[in-house]
Amino acid sequence: MLLGWSSFFRMAINLNRVLQPAKRIPLIEFRNYRLEIERLYEDSFPESELPTGFRVLIVAGALTIGAGVILALARTSKGPI
């Protein structure tokens, strides 16, 4: 998930490079503008695969964490799941 959010942060930085100064997204609050950043980035860089990579990494990270929780619960329970 860290790699996914890193790629999203990269999208925000690249987007701020092409936006007008008044419309730039504050990098401290970039997670609050997630949908807007994705939409603007896909409009500004239509051939980039960075948004797809971001989504894949976030989903893979969430599934990995979920599998870890399920395995941890299975090891601590005395009966079958």
C-alpha positions in Angstrom: 0.0 0.0 0.0 3.0 2.3 0.6 4.0 1.9 -3.0 0.4 2.7 -4.1 0.2 5.9 -2.1 3.7 6.8 -3.3 2.6 6.6 -6.9 -0.5 8.6 -6.0 1.7 11.3 -4.5 3.8 11.3 -7.7 0.5 11.8 -9.7 -0.3 14.8 -7.5 3.2 16.3 -8.0 3.1 15.8 -11.8 -0.4 17.3 -11.9 0.7 20.4 -9.9 3.5 21.0 -12.4 0.9 21.5 -15.2 -1.9 23.3 -13.3 -2.1 27.0 -12.9 -0.8 28.3 -9.6 -4.3 29.2 -8.3 -5.6 25.7 -9.1 -2.7 23.6 -7.6 -3.6 21.0 -5.0 -1.9 21.3 -1.6 0.4 18.4 -1.1 -0.3 18.2 2.6 -4.0 17.6 2.0 -3.6 15.5 -1.2 -5.5 12.5 0.1 -8.6 14.8 0.5 -8.6 15.4 -3.2 -8.1 11.8 -4.3 -11.0 11.7 -6.9 -10.2 15.1 -8.3 -6.5 14.3 -8.7 -7.3 11.0 -10.5 -9.8 12.8 -12.8 -7.5 15.7 -13.6 -4.4 13.5 -14.0 -6.2 11.2 -16.5 -7.4 14.2 -18.4 -3.9 15.8 -18.4 -1.9 12.6 -19.1 -4.2 10.3 -21.0 -1.5 7.8 -21.9 0.0 7.4 -18.4 -0.4 4.1 -16.6 0.2 5.6 -13.2 -3.5 5.7 -12.1 -3.9 2.1 -13.0 -0.8 1.1 -11.1 -2.0 3.1 -8.1 -5.3 1.2 -8.0 -3.7 -2.2 -8.5 -1.2 -1.6 -5.7 -3.8 -0.3 -3.3 -6.1 -3.3 -3.9 -3.2 -5.8 -3.7 -2.1 -4.2 -0.4 -5.6 -4.3 1.0 -6.1 -8.0 0.0 -2.7 -8.8 1.6 -3.6 -7.2 4.8 -7.0 -8.9 4.8 -5.4 -12.3 4.2 -3.0 -11.6 7.1 -5.8 -10.8 9.4 -7.7 -13.9 8.4 -4.6 -16.1 8.9 -3.9 -14.5 12.3 -7.5 -15.1 13.4 -7.3 -18.7 12.1 -4.2 -19.4 14.1 -5.6 -18.0 17.4 -9.0 -19.7 17.2 -9.4 -23.2 18.6 -11.9 -24.4 16.0 -12.4 -24.1 12.2 -13.1 -20.7 10.8 
